[in-house]
Amino acid sequence: MTQRKVLHKLIGYDPTTEFIAFEKDVPAHKLDMVKRVAHVASDDPEAIYSYKLTDYEARDVAGIVGFGLPSKDLKFFLEPFAQ
């Protein structure tokens, strides 16, 4: 049986429409640092749950990964996706 790999993304939802307005991949080699920022629980080592981020945490994640965030207000989450 083949094991699925989990990919992670920083997702920003528009608070008015609740549609995805921003999406960036989190590289696997940066995931441990991002998980600390997102306060991923120790009982979720693969970070398979969705983690709501404050604006400050989202900026920290963006800095770790190396991209900017849009200027509009979004609701940010660290989210897993099956590859």
PDB file with SEQRES, HELIX, SHEET and CRYST1 records, atoms N, CA, C and O in Angstrom:
SEQRES   1 A   83  MET THR GLN ARG LYS VAL LEU HIS LYS LEU ILE GLY TYR          
SEQRES   2 A   83  ASP PRO THR THR GLU PHE ILE ALA PHE GLU LYS ASP VAL          
SEQRES   3 A   83  PRO ALA HIS LYS LEU ASP MET VAL LYS ARG VAL ALA HIS          
SEQRES   4 A   83  VAL ALA SER ASP ASP PRO GLU ALA ILE TYR SER TYR LYS          
SEQRES   5 A   83  LEU THR ASP TYR GLU ALA ARG ASP VAL ALA GLY ILE VAL          
SEQRES   6 A   83  GLY PHE GLY LEU PRO SER LYS ASP LEU LYS PHE PHE LEU          
SEQRES   7 A   83  GLU PRO PHE ALA GLN                                          
HELIX    1 AA1 ALA A   28  LYS A   30  5                                   3    
HELIX    2 AA2 LEU A   31  VAL A   37  1                                   7    
HELIX    3 AA3 ASP A   55  VAL A   65  1                                  11    
SHEET    1 AA1 4 ILE A  20  VAL A  26  0                                        
SHEET    2 AA1 4 VAL A   6  TYR A  13 -1                                        
SHEET    3 AA1 4 LYS A  75  ALA A  82 -1                                        
SHEET    4 AA1 4 TYR A  51  LEU A  53 -1                                        
CRYST1    1.000    1.000    1.000  90.00  90.00  90.00 P 1           1          
ATOM      1  N   MET A   1       0.841  -1.173   0.000  1.00  0.00           N  
ATOM      2  CA  MET A   1       0.000   0.000   0.000  1.00  0.00           C  
ATOM      3  C   MET A   1       0.889   1.241   0.000  1.00  0.00           C  
ATOM      4  O   MET A   1       1.862   1.310   0.751  1.00  0.00           O  
ATOM      5  N   THR A   2       0.557   2.222  -0.842  1.00  0.00           N  
ATOM      6  CA  THR A   2       1.315   3.456  -0.948  1.00  0.00           C  
ATOM      7  C   THR A   2       0.817   4.453   0.088  1.00  0.00           C  
ATOM      8  O   THR A   2      -0.384   4.672   0.243  1.00  0.00           O  
ATOM      9  N   GLN A   3       1.772   5.054   0.794  1.00  0.00           N  
ATOM     10  CA  GLN A   3       1.413   6.053   1.786  1.00  0.00           C  
ATOM     11  C   GLN A   3       1.320   7.419   1.110  1.00  0.00           C  
ATOM     12  O   GLN A   3       2.194   7.783   0.322  1.00  0.00           O  
ATOM     13  N   ARG A   4       0.271   8.173   1.412  1.00  0.00           N  
ATOM     14  CA  ARG A   4       0.113   9.510   0.851  1.00  0.00           C  
ATOM     15  C   ARG A   4       1.009  10.485   1.581  1.00  0.00           C  
ATOM     16  O   ARG A   4       1.234  10.369   2.786  1.00  0.00           O  
ATOM     17  N   LYS A   5       1.505  11.427   0.847  1.00  0.00           N  
ATOM     18  CA  LYS A   5       2.316  12.476   1.430  1.00  0.00           C  
ATOM     19  C   LYS A   5       1.436  13.691   1.676  1.00  0.00           C  
ATOM     20  O   LYS A   5       0.559  14.011   0.874  1.00  0.00           O  
ATOM     21  N   VAL A   6       1.679  14.361   2.794  1.00  0.00           N  
ATOM     22  CA  VAL A   6       0.917  15.550   3.138  1.00  0.00           C  
ATOM     23  C   VAL A   6       1.732  16.783   2.756  1.00  0.00           C  
ATOM     24  O   VAL A   6       2.892  16.913   3.147  1.00  0.00           O  
ATOM     25  N   LEU A   7       1.124  17.678   1.998  1.00  0.00           N  
ATOM     26  CA  LEU A   7       1.708  18.967   1.658  1.00  0.00           C  
ATOM     27  C   LEU A   7       1.015  20.027   2.496  1.00  0.00           C  
ATOM     28  O   LEU A   7      -0.142  19.860   2.880  1.00  0.00           O  
ATOM     29  N   HIS A   8       1.714  21.111   2.781  1.00  0.00           N  
ATOM     30  CA  HIS A   8       1.127  22.165   3.603  1.00  0.00           C  
ATOM     31  C   HIS A   8       1.156  23.488   2.866  1.00  0.00           C  
ATOM     32  O   HIS A   8       2.060  23.765   2.079  1.00  0.00           O  
ATOM     33  N   LYS A   9       0.140  24.301   3.140  1.00  0.00           N  
ATOM     34  CA  LYS A   9       0.028  25.604   2.500  1.00  0.00           C  
ATOM     35  C   LYS A   9      -0.433  26.632   3.522  1.00  0.00           C  
ATOM     36  O   LYS A   9      -1.155  26.319   4.468  1.00  0.00           O  
ATOM     37  N   LEU A  10       0.005  27.864   3.305  1.00  0.00           N  
ATOM     38  CA  LEU A  10      -0.568  28.989   4.021  1.00  0.00           C  
ATOM     39  C   LEU A  10      -1.717  29.479   3.157  1.00  0.00           C  
ATOM     40  O   LEU A  10      -1.518  29.883   2.011  1.00  0.00           O  
ATOM     41  N   ILE A  11      -2.913  29.440   3.711  1.00  0.00           N  
ATOM     42  CA  ILE A  11      -4.125  29.806   2.983  1.00  0.00           C  
ATOM     43  C   ILE A  11      -4.721  31.052   3.633  1.00  0.00           C  
ATOM     44  O   ILE A  11      -4.841  31.133   4.855  1.00  0.00           O  
ATOM     45  N   GLY A  12      -5.089  32.015   2.800  1.00  0.00           N  
ATOM     46  CA  GLY A  12      -5.779  33.205   3.273  1.00  0.00           C  
ATOM     47  C   GLY A  12      -7.179  33.252   2.688  1.00  0.00           C  
ATOM     48  O   GLY A  12      -7.355  33.252   1.469  1.00  0.00           O  
ATOM     49  N   TYR A  13      -8.170  33.294   3.564  1.00  0.00           N  
ATOM     50  CA  TYR A  13      -9.569  33.352   3.133  1.00  0.00           C  
ATOM     51  C   TYR A  13     -10.084  34.784   3.229  1.00  0.00           C  
ATOM     52  O   TYR A  13      -9.814  35.488   4.202  1.00  0.00           O  
ATOM     53  N   ASP A  14     -10.820  35.201   2.220  1.00  0.00           N  
ATOM     54  CA  ASP A  14     -11.492  36.492   2.266  1.00  0.00           C  
ATOM     55  C   ASP A  14     -12.597  36.393   3.317  1.00  0.00           C  
ATOM     56  O   ASP A  14     -13.458  35.519   3.210  1.00  0.00           O  
ATOM     57  N   PRO A  15     -12.597  37.261   4.328  1.00  0.00           N  
ATOM     58  CA  PRO A  15     -13.598  37.132   5.401  1.00  0.00           C  
ATOM     59  C   PRO A  15     -15.026  37.412   4.943  1.00  0.00           C  
ATOM     60  O   PRO A  15     -15.974  36.979   5.597  1.00  0.00           O  
ATOM     61  N   THR A  16     -15.197  38.127   3.831  1.00  0.00           N  
ATOM     62  CA  THR A  16     -16.541  38.435   3.341  1.00  0.00           C  
ATOM     63  C   THR A  16     -17.127  37.268   2.561  1.00  0.00           C  
ATOM     64  O   THR A  16     -18.267  36.863   2.789  1.00  0.00           O  
ATOM     65  N   THR A  17     -16.331  36.727   1.633  1.00  0.00           N  
ATOM     66  CA  THR A  17     -16.841  35.659   0.762  1.00  0.00           C  
ATOM     67  C   THR A  17     -16.489  34.268   1.273  1.00  0.00           C  
ATOM     68  O   THR A  17     -17.128  33.284   0.900  1.00  0.00           O  
ATOM     69  N   GLU A  18     -15.471  34.188   2.127  1.00  0.00           N  
ATOM     70  CA  GLU A  18     -14.919  32.928   2.640  1.00  0.00           C  
ATOM     71  C   GLU A  18     -14.275  32.087   1.534  1.00  0.00           C  
ATOM     72  O   GLU A  18     -14.055  30.890   1.723  1.00  0.00           O  
ATOM     73  N   PHE A  19     -13.976  32.690   0.398  1.00  0.00           N  
ATOM     74  CA  PHE A  19     -13.237  32.020  -0.667  1.00  0.00           C  
ATOM     75  C   PHE A  19     -11.738  32.217  -0.445  1.00  0.00           C  
ATOM     76  O   PHE A  19     -11.309  33.169   0.208  1.00  0.00           O  
ATOM     77  N   ILE A  20     -10.959  31.298  -1.000  1.00  0.00           N  
ATOM     78  CA  ILE A  20      -9.506  31.421  -0.912  1.00  0.00           C  
ATOM     79  C   ILE A  20      -9.071  32.623  -1.749  1.00  0.00           C  
ATOM     80  O   ILE A  20      -9.388  32.727  -2.934  1.00  0.00           O  
ATOM     81  N   ALA A  21      -8.334  33.531  -1.095  1.00  0.00           N  
ATOM     82  CA  ALA A  21      -7.831  34.724  -1.768  1.00  0.00           C  
ATOM     83  C   ALA A  21      -6.304  34.719  -1.845  1.00  0.00           C  
ATOM     84  O   ALA A  21      -5.712  35.544  -2.541  1.00  0.00           O  
ATOM     85  N   PHE A  22      -5.669  33.789  -1.129  1.00  0.00           N  
ATOM     86  CA  PHE A  22      -4.218  33.716  -1.086  1.00  0.00           C  
ATOM     87  C   PHE A  22      -3.835  32.278  -0.774  1.00  0.00           C  
ATOM     88  O   PHE A  22      -4.465  31.623   0.057  1.00  0.00           O  
ATOM     89  N   GLU A  23      -2.795  31.791  -1.446  1.00  0.00           N  
ATOM     90  CA  GLU A  23      -2.366  30.405  -1.249  1.00  0.00           C  
ATOM     91  C   GLU A  23      -0.890  30.287  -1.603  1.00  0.00           C  
ATOM     92  O   GLU A  23      -0.481  30.618  -2.715  1.00  0.00           O  
ATOM     93  N   LYS A  24      -0.094  29.812  -0.648  1.00  0.00           N  
ATOM     94  CA  LYS A  24       1.336  29.594  -0.891  1.00  0.00           C  
ATOM     95  C   LYS A  24       1.760  28.274  -0.259  1.00  0.00           C  
ATOM     96  O   LYS A  24       1.329  27.930   0.842  1.00  0.00           O  
ATOM     97  N   ASP A  25       2.609  27.543  -0.973  1.00  0.00           N  
ATOM     98  CA  ASP A  25       3.142  26.284  -0.458  1.00  0.00           C  
ATOM     99  C   ASP A  25       4.151  26.530   0.659  1.00  0.00           C  
ATOM    100  O   ASP A  25       4.900  27.507   0.638  1.00  0.00           O  
ATOM    101  N   VAL A  26       4.153  25.631   1.624  1.00  0.00           N  
ATOM    102  CA  VAL A  26       5.177  25.615   2.674  1.00  0.00           C  
ATOM    103  C   VAL A  26       6.124  24.472   2.328  1.00  0.00           C  
ATOM    104  O   VAL A  26       5.722  23.309   2.369  1.00  0.00           O  
ATOM    105  N   PRO A  27       7.375  24.780   1.988  1.00  0.00           N  
ATOM    106  CA  PRO A  27       8.320  23.705   1.646  1.00  0.00           C  
ATOM    107  C   PRO A  27       8.551  22.775   2.840  1.00  0.00           C  
ATOM    108  O   PRO A  27       8.583  23.213   3.990  1.00  0.00           O  
ATOM    109  N   ALA A  28       8.709  21.501   2.548  1.00  0.00           N  
ATOM    110  CA  ALA A  28       8.883  20.495   3.606  1.00  0.00           C  
ATOM    111  C   ALA A  28      10.061  20.830   4.518  1.00  0.00           C  
ATOM    112  O   ALA A  28       9.990  20.582   5.722  1.00  0.00           O  
ATOM    113  N   HIS A  29      11.144  21.387   3.972  1.00  0.00           N  
ATOM    114  CA  HIS A  29      12.311  21.679   4.796  1.00  0.00           C  
ATOM    115  C   HIS A  29      12.099  22.877   5.734  1.00  0.00           C  
ATOM    116  O   HIS A  29      12.931  23.123   6.607  1.00  0.00           O  
ATOM    117  N   LYS A  30      11.011  23.618   5.567  1.00  0.00           N  
ATOM    118  CA  LYS A  30      10.685  24.743   6.459  1.00  0.00           C  
ATOM    119  C   LYS A  30       9.530  24.408   7.400  1.00  0.00           C  
ATOM    120  O   LYS A  30       9.167  25.218   8.253  1.00  0.00           O  
ATOM    121  N   LEU A  31       8.955  23.217   7.245  1.00  0.00           N  
ATOM    122  CA  LEU A  31       7.735  22.877   7.971  1.00  0.00           C  
ATOM    123  C   LEU A  31       7.923  22.856   9.480  1.00  0.00           C  
ATOM    124  O   LEU A  31       7.031  23.311  10.196  1.00  0.00           O  
ATOM    125  N   ASP A  32       9.023  22.357   9.992  1.00  0.00           N  
ATOM    126  CA  ASP A  32       9.209  22.309  11.448  1.00  0.00           C  
ATOM    127  C   ASP A  32       9.139  23.708  12.058  1.00  0.00           C  
ATOM    128  O   ASP A  32       8.507  23.894  13.098  1.00  0.00           O  
ATOM    129  N   MET A  33       9.773  24.685  11.433  1.00  0.00           N  
ATOM    130  CA  MET A  33       9.715  26.063  11.943  1.00  0.00           C  
ATOM    131  C   MET A  33       8.293  26.615  11.852  1.00  0.00           C  
ATOM    132  O   MET A  33       7.820  27.279  12.775  1.00  0.00           O  
ATOM    133  N   VAL A  34       7.620  26.343  10.748  1.00  0.00           N  
ATOM    134  CA  VAL A  34       6.250  26.824  10.555  1.00  0.00           C  
ATOM    135  C   VAL A  34       5.305  26.173  11.566  1.00  0.00           C  
ATOM    136  O   VAL A  34       4.408  26.836  12.088  1.00  0.00           O  
ATOM    137  N   LYS A  35       5.495  24.898  11.843  1.00  0.00           N  
ATOM    138  CA  LYS A  35       4.652  24.207  12.829  1.00  0.00           C  
ATOM    139  C   LYS A  35       4.794  24.842  14.207  1.00  0.00           C  
ATOM    140  O   LYS A  35       3.814  24.933  14.948  1.00  0.00           O  
ATOM    141  N   ARG A  36       5.993  25.280  14.559  1.00  0.00           N  
ATOM    142  CA  ARG A  36       6.183  25.955  15.861  1.00  0.00           C  
ATOM    143  C   ARG A  36       5.405  27.271  15.902  1.00  0.00           C  
ATOM    144  O   ARG A  36       4.760  27.583  16.903  1.00  0.00           O  
ATOM    145  N   VAL A  37       5.466  28.031  14.825  1.00  0.00           N  
ATOM    146  CA  VAL A  37       4.738  29.300  14.761  1.00  0.00           C  
ATOM    147  C   VAL A  37       3.235  29.054  14.869  1.00  0.00           C  
ATOM    148  O   VAL A  37       2.528  29.805  15.542  1.00  0.00           O  
ATOM    149  N   ALA A  38       2.749  28.009  14.211  1.00  0.00           N  
ATOM    150  CA  ALA A  38       1.316  27.700  14.173  1.00  0.00           C  
ATOM    151  C   ALA A  38       0.835  26.968  15.422  1.00  0.00           C  
ATOM    152  O   ALA A  38      -0.356  26.688  15.558  1.00  0.00           O  
ATOM    153  N   HIS A  39       1.745  26.662  16.324  1.00  0.00           N  
ATOM    154  CA  HIS A  39       1.408  25.939  17.565  1.00  0.00           C  
ATOM    155  C   HIS A  39       0.753  24.589  17.276  1.00  0.00           C  
ATOM    156  O   HIS A  39      -0.256  24.225  17.880  1.00  0.00           O  
ATOM    157  N   VAL A  40       1.352  23.860  16.340  1.00  0.00           N  
ATOM    158  CA  VAL A  40       0.854  22.524  16.005  1.00  0.00           C  
ATOM    159  C   VAL A  40       1.079  21.621  17.214  1.00  0.00           C  
ATOM    160  O   VAL A  40       2.181  21.562  17.761  1.00  0.00           O  
ATOM    161  N   ALA A  41       0.041  20.931  17.618  1.00  0.00           N  
ATOM    162  CA  ALA A  41       0.080  20.083  18.809  1.00  0.00           C  
ATOM    163  C   ALA A  41       1.016  18.894  18.618  1.00  0.00           C  
ATOM    164  O   ALA A  41       1.182  18.390  17.507  1.00  0.00           O  
ATOM    165  N   SER A  42       1.617  18.461  19.702  1.00  0.00           N  
ATOM    166  CA  SER A  42       2.542  17.325  19.636  1.00  0.00           C  
ATOM    167  C   SER A  42       1.835  16.029  19.225  1.00  0.00           C  
ATOM    168  O   SER A  42       2.476  15.111  18.713  1.00  0.00           O  
ATOM    169  N   ASP A  43       0.524  15.951  19.444  1.00  0.00           N  
ATOM    170  CA  ASP A  43      -0.206  14.749  19.037  1.00  0.00           C  
ATOM    171  C   ASP A  43      -0.650  14.815  17.569  1.00  0.00           C  
ATOM    172  O   ASP A  43      -1.432  13.978  17.115  1.00  0.00           O  
ATOM    173  N   ASP A  44      -0.146  15.813  16.829  1.00  0.00           N  
ATOM    174  CA  ASP A  44      -0.416  15.964  15.400  1.00  0.00           C  
ATOM    175  C   ASP A  44       0.912  16.174  14.662  1.00  0.00           C  
ATOM    176  O   ASP A  44       1.121  17.221  14.049  1.00  0.00           O  
ATOM    177  N   PRO A  45       1.811  15.180  14.719  1.00  0.00           N  
ATOM    178  CA  PRO A  45       3.154  15.383  14.162  1.00  0.00           C  
ATOM    179  C   PRO A  45       3.184  15.663  12.667  1.00  0.00           C  
ATOM    180  O   PRO A  45       4.120  16.303  12.187  1.00  0.00           O  
ATOM    181  N   GLU A  46       2.195  15.207  11.922  1.00  0.00           N  
ATOM    182  CA  GLU A  46       2.141  15.469  10.475  1.00  0.00           C  
ATOM    183  C   GLU A  46       1.368  16.745  10.153  1.00  0.00           C  
ATOM    184  O   GLU A  46       1.233  17.112   8.985  1.00  0.00           O  
ATOM    185  N   ALA A  47       0.859  17.424  11.186  1.00  0.00           N  
ATOM    186  CA  ALA A  47       0.069  18.652  11.008  1.00  0.00           C  
ATOM    187  C   ALA A  47      -1.071  18.425  10.016  1.00  0.00           C  
ATOM    188  O   ALA A  47      -1.200  19.137   9.020  1.00  0.00           O  
ATOM    189  N   ILE A  48      -1.894  17.416  10.310  1.00  0.00           N  
ATOM    190  CA  ILE A  48      -2.993  17.085   9.399  1.00  0.00           C  
ATOM    191  C   ILE A  48      -4.267  17.871   9.690  1.00  0.00           C  
ATOM    192  O   ILE A  48      -5.248  17.759   8.954  1.00  0.00           O  
ATOM    193  N   TYR A  49      -4.257  18.661  10.752  1.00  0.00           N  
ATOM    194  CA  TYR A  49      -5.411  19.508  11.054  1.00  0.00           C  
ATOM    195  C   TYR A  49      -5.156  20.904  10.496  1.00  0.00           C  
ATOM    196  O   TYR A  49      -4.031  21.238  10.124  1.00  0.00           O  
ATOM    197  N   SER A  50      -6.197  21.706  10.441  1.00  0.00           N  
ATOM    198  CA  SER A  50      -6.097  23.089  10.003  1.00  0.00           C  
ATOM    199  C   SER A  50      -5.828  23.954  11.232  1.00  0.00           C  
ATOM    200  O   SER A  50      -6.479  23.789  12.264  1.00  0.00           O  
ATOM    201  N   TYR A  51      -4.872  24.874  11.124  1.00  0.00           N  
ATOM    202  CA  TYR A  51      -4.487  25.725  12.243  1.00  0.00           C  
ATOM    203  C   TYR A  51      -4.696  27.185  11.880  1.00  0.00           C  
ATOM    204  O   TYR A  51      -4.069  27.710  10.959  1.00  0.00           O  
ATOM    205  N   LYS A  52      -5.601  27.841  12.631  1.00  0.00           N  
ATOM    206  CA  LYS A  52      -5.871  29.270  12.421  1.00  0.00           C  
ATOM    207  C   LYS A  52      -4.671  30.062  12.919  1.00  0.00           C  
ATOM    208  O   LYS A  52      -4.127  29.781  13.987  1.00  0.00           O  
ATOM    209  N   LEU A  53      -4.266  31.049  12.138  1.00  0.00           N  
ATOM    210  CA  LEU A  53      -3.116  31.875  12.477  1.00  0.00           C  
ATOM    211  C   LEU A  53      -3.555  33.318  12.698  1.00  0.00           C  
ATOM    212  O   LEU A  53      -4.449  33.818  12.016  1.00  0.00           O  
ATOM    213  N   THR A  54      -2.922  33.974  13.651  1.00  0.00           N  
ATOM    214  CA  THR A  54      -3.121  35.404  13.792  1.00  0.00           C  
ATOM    215  C   THR A  54      -2.399  36.095  12.643  1.00  0.00           C  
ATOM    216  O   THR A  54      -1.627  35.464  11.921  1.00  0.00           O  
ATOM    217  N   ASP A  55      -2.648  37.377  12.473  1.00  0.00           N  
ATOM    218  CA  ASP A  55      -1.943  38.129  11.437  1.00  0.00           C  
ATOM    219  C   ASP A  55      -0.434  38.096  11.684  1.00  0.00           C  
ATOM    220  O   ASP A  55       0.349  37.987  10.740  1.00  0.00           O  
ATOM    221  N   TYR A  56      -0.031  38.189  12.942  1.00  0.00           N  
ATOM    222  CA  TYR A  56       1.396  38.149  13.286  1.00  0.00           C  
ATOM    223  C   TYR A  56       2.004  36.791  12.940  1.00  0.00           C  
ATOM    224  O   TYR A  56       3.103  36.719  12.390  1.00  0.00           O  
ATOM    225  N   GLU A  57       1.287  35.719  13.263  1.00  0.00           N  
ATOM    226  CA  GLU A  57       1.779  34.377  12.942  1.00  0.00           C  
ATOM    227  C   GLU A  57       1.873  34.180  11.429  1.00  0.00           C  
ATOM    228  O   GLU A  57       2.833  33.588  10.936  1.00  0.00           O  
ATOM    229  N   ALA A  58       0.876  34.675  10.695  1.00  0.00           N  
ATOM    230  CA  ALA A  58       0.908  34.560   9.235  1.00  0.00           C  
ATOM    231  C   ALA A  58       2.114  35.309   8.665  1.00  0.00           C  
ATOM    232  O   ALA A  58       2.761  34.824   7.738  1.00  0.00           O  
ATOM    233  N   ARG A  59       2.419  36.488   9.214  1.00  0.00           N  
ATOM    234  CA  ARG A  59       3.606  37.233   8.760  1.00  0.00           C  
ATOM    235  C   ARG A  59       4.883  36.472   9.090  1.00  0.00           C  
ATOM    236  O   ARG A  59       5.820  36.449   8.291  1.00  0.00           O  
ATOM    237  N   ASP A  60       4.921  35.842  10.276  1.00  0.00           N  
ATOM    238  CA  ASP A  60       6.095  35.039  10.642  1.00  0.00           C  
ATOM    239  C   ASP A  60       6.280  33.874   9.669  1.00  0.00           C  
ATOM    240  O   ASP A  60       7.396  33.601   9.228  1.00  0.00           O  
ATOM    241  N   VAL A  61       5.189  33.194   9.336  1.00  0.00           N  
ATOM    242  CA  VAL A  61       5.257  32.081   8.384  1.00  0.00           C  
ATOM    243  C   VAL A  61       5.745  32.588   7.032  1.00  0.00           C  
ATOM    244  O   VAL A  61       6.609  31.968   6.411  1.00  0.00           O  
ATOM    245  N   ALA A  62       5.204  33.693   6.579  1.00  0.00           N  
ATOM    246  CA  ALA A  62       5.627  34.260   5.302  1.00  0.00           C  
ATOM    247  C   ALA A  62       7.118  34.586   5.322  1.00  0.00           C  
ATOM    248  O   ALA A  62       7.814  34.366   4.330  1.00  0.00           O  
ATOM    249  N   GLY A  63       7.611  35.108   6.440  1.00  0.00           N  
ATOM    250  CA  GLY A  63       9.028  35.410   6.559  1.00  0.00           C  
ATOM    251  C   GLY A  63       9.896  34.167   6.532  1.00  0.00           C  
ATOM    252  O   GLY A  63      10.962  34.166   5.915  1.00  0.00           O  
ATOM    253  N   ILE A  64       9.450  33.112   7.194  1.00  0.00           N  
ATOM    254  CA  ILE A  64      10.192  31.850   7.216  1.00  0.00           C  
ATOM    255  C   ILE A  64      10.277  31.260   5.810  1.00  0.00           C  
ATOM    256  O   ILE A  64      11.331  30.790   5.379  1.00  0.00           O  
ATOM    257  N   VAL A  65       9.165  31.294   5.115  1.00  0.00           N  
ATOM    258  CA  VAL A  65       9.089  30.665   3.798  1.00  0.00           C  
ATOM    259  C   VAL A  65       9.654  31.579   2.704  1.00  0.00           C  
ATOM    260  O   VAL A  65      10.126  31.099   1.673  1.00  0.00           O  
ATOM    261  N   GLY A  66       9.603  32.896   2.931  1.00  0.00           N  
ATOM    262  CA  GLY A  66      10.210  33.824   1.987  1.00  0.00           C  
ATOM    263  C   GLY A  66       9.271  34.407   0.948  1.00  0.00           C  
ATOM    264  O   GLY A  66       9.621  34.500  -0.228  1.00  0.00           O  
ATOM    265  N   PHE A  67       8.086  34.796   1.374  1.00  0.00           N  
ATOM    266  CA  PHE A  67       7.169  35.478   0.467  1.00  0.00           C  
ATOM    267  C   PHE A  67       6.425  36.560   1.232  1.00  0.00           C  
ATOM    268  O   PHE A  67       6.394  36.549   2.463  1.00  0.00           O  
ATOM    269  N   GLY A  68       5.829  37.489   0.507  1.00  0.00           N  
ATOM    270  CA  GLY A  68       5.038  38.547   1.119  1.00  0.00           C  
ATOM    271  C   GLY A  68       3.579  38.166   1.213  1.00  0.00           C  
ATOM    272  O   GLY A  68       3.115  37.241   0.548  1.00  0.00           O  
ATOM    273  N   LEU A  69       2.861  38.897   2.052  1.00  0.00           N  
ATOM    274  CA  LEU A  69       1.418  38.685   2.193  1.00  0.00           C  
ATOM    275  C   LEU A  69       0.669  39.819   1.508  1.00  0.00           C  
ATOM    276  O   LEU A  69       1.191  40.930   1.407  1.00  0.00           O  
ATOM    277  N   PRO A  70      -0.540  39.558   1.040  1.00  0.00           N  
ATOM    278  CA  PRO A  70      -1.330  40.626   0.439  1.00  0.00           C  
ATOM    279  C   PRO A  70      -1.689  41.679   1.487  1.00  0.00           C  
ATOM    280  O   PRO A  70      -1.719  41.389   2.683  1.00  0.00           O  
ATOM    281  N   SER A  71      -1.957  42.888   1.036  1.00  0.00           N  
ATOM    282  CA  SER A  71      -2.236  43.976   1.968  1.00  0.00           C  
ATOM    283  C   SER A  71      -3.650  43.934   2.534  1.00  0.00           C  
ATOM    284  O   SER A  71      -3.922  44.562   3.557  1.00  0.00           O  
ATOM    285  N   LYS A  72      -4.550  43.208   1.890  1.00  0.00           N  
ATOM    286  CA  LYS A  72      -5.925  43.182   2.405  1.00  0.00           C  
ATOM    287  C   LYS A  72      -6.060  42.216   3.579  1.00  0.00           C  
ATOM    288  O   LYS A  72      -5.262  41.291   3.732  1.00  0.00           O  
ATOM    289  N   ASP A  73      -7.071  42.442   4.396  1.00  0.00           N  
ATOM    290  CA  ASP A  73      -7.310  41.604   5.570  1.00  0.00           C  
ATOM    291  C   ASP A  73      -7.859  40.249   5.156  1.00  0.00           C  
ATOM    292  O   ASP A  73      -8.876  40.159   4.469  1.00  0.00           O  
ATOM    293  N   LEU A  74      -7.175  39.201   5.581  1.00  0.00           N  
ATOM    294  CA  LEU A  74      -7.595  37.830   5.309  1.00  0.00           C  
ATOM    295  C   LEU A  74      -7.552  37.034   6.604  1.00  0.00           C  
ATOM    296  O   LEU A  74      -6.900  37.428   7.570  1.00  0.00           O  
ATOM    297  N   LYS A  75      -8.252  35.918   6.608  1.00  0.00           N  
ATOM    298  CA  LYS A  75      -8.165  34.965   7.715  1.00  0.00           C  
ATOM    299  C   LYS A  75      -7.205  33.867   7.263  1.00  0.00           C  
ATOM    300  O   LYS A  75      -7.464  33.159   6.289  1.00  0.00           O  
ATOM    301  N   PHE A  76      -6.083  33.736   7.992  1.00  0.00           N  
ATOM    302  CA  PHE A  76      -5.024  32.822   7.581  1.00  0.00           C  
ATOM    303  C   PHE A  76      -5.065  31.510   8.350  1.00  0.00           C  
ATOM    304  O   PHE A  76      -5.402  31.463   9.533  1.00  0.00           O  
ATOM    305  N   PHE A  77      -4.704  30.432   7.626  1.00  0.00           N  
ATOM    306  CA  PHE A  77      -4.641  29.095   8.202  1.00  0.00           C  
ATOM    307  C   PHE A  77      -3.443  28.347   7.612  1.00  0.00           C  
ATOM    308  O   PHE A  77      -3.072  28.552   6.457  1.00  0.00           O  
ATOM    309  N   LEU A  78      -2.851  27.480   8.428  1.00  0.00           N  
ATOM    310  CA  LEU A  78      -1.925  26.476   7.938  1.00  0.00           C  
ATOM    311  C   LEU A  78      -2.781  25.253   7.678  1.00  0.00           C  
ATOM    312  O   LEU A  78      -3.424  24.734   8.591  1.00  0.00           O  
ATOM    313  N   GLU A  79      -2.794  24.787   6.429  1.00  0.00           N  
ATOM    314  CA  GLU A  79      -3.681  23.678   6.068  1.00  0.00           C  
ATOM    315  C   GLU A  79      -2.928  22.575   5.336  1.00  0.00           C  
ATOM    316  O   GLU A  79      -2.006  22.841   4.565  1.00  0.00           O  
ATOM    317  N   PRO A  80      -3.337  21.330   5.589  1.00  0.00           N  
ATOM    318  CA  PRO A  80      -2.711  20.182   4.901  1.00  0.00           C  
ATOM    319  C   PRO A  80      -3.485  19.830   3.633  1.00  0.00           C  
ATOM    320  O   PRO A  80      -4.688  20.068   3.526  1.00  0.00           O  
ATOM    321  N   PHE A  81      -2.756  19.259   2.682  1.00  0.00           N  
ATOM    322  CA  PHE A  81      -3.358  18.764   1.448  1.00  0.00           C  
ATOM    323  C   PHE A  81      -2.691  17.451   1.101  1.00  0.00           C  
ATOM    324  O   PHE A  81      -1.474  17.317   1.235  1.00  0.00           O  
ATOM    325  N   ALA A  82      -3.473  16.477   0.654  1.00  0.00           N  
ATOM    326  CA  ALA A  82      -2.905  15.201   0.216  1.00  0.00           C  
ATOM    327  C   ALA A  82      -2.298  15.393  -1.168  1.00  0.00           C  
ATOM    328  O   ALA A  82      -2.866  16.057  -2.035  1.00  0.00           O  
ATOM    329  N   GLN A  83      -1.138  14.796  -1.344  1.00  0.00           N  
ATOM    330  CA  GLN A  83      -0.460  14.900  -2.639  1.00  0.00           C  
ATOM    331  C   GLN A  83      -0.993  13.848  -3.578  1.00  0.00           C  
ATOM    332  O   GLN A  83      -0.553  13.764  -4.725  1.00  0.00           O  
TER     333      GLN A  83                                                      
END                                                                             
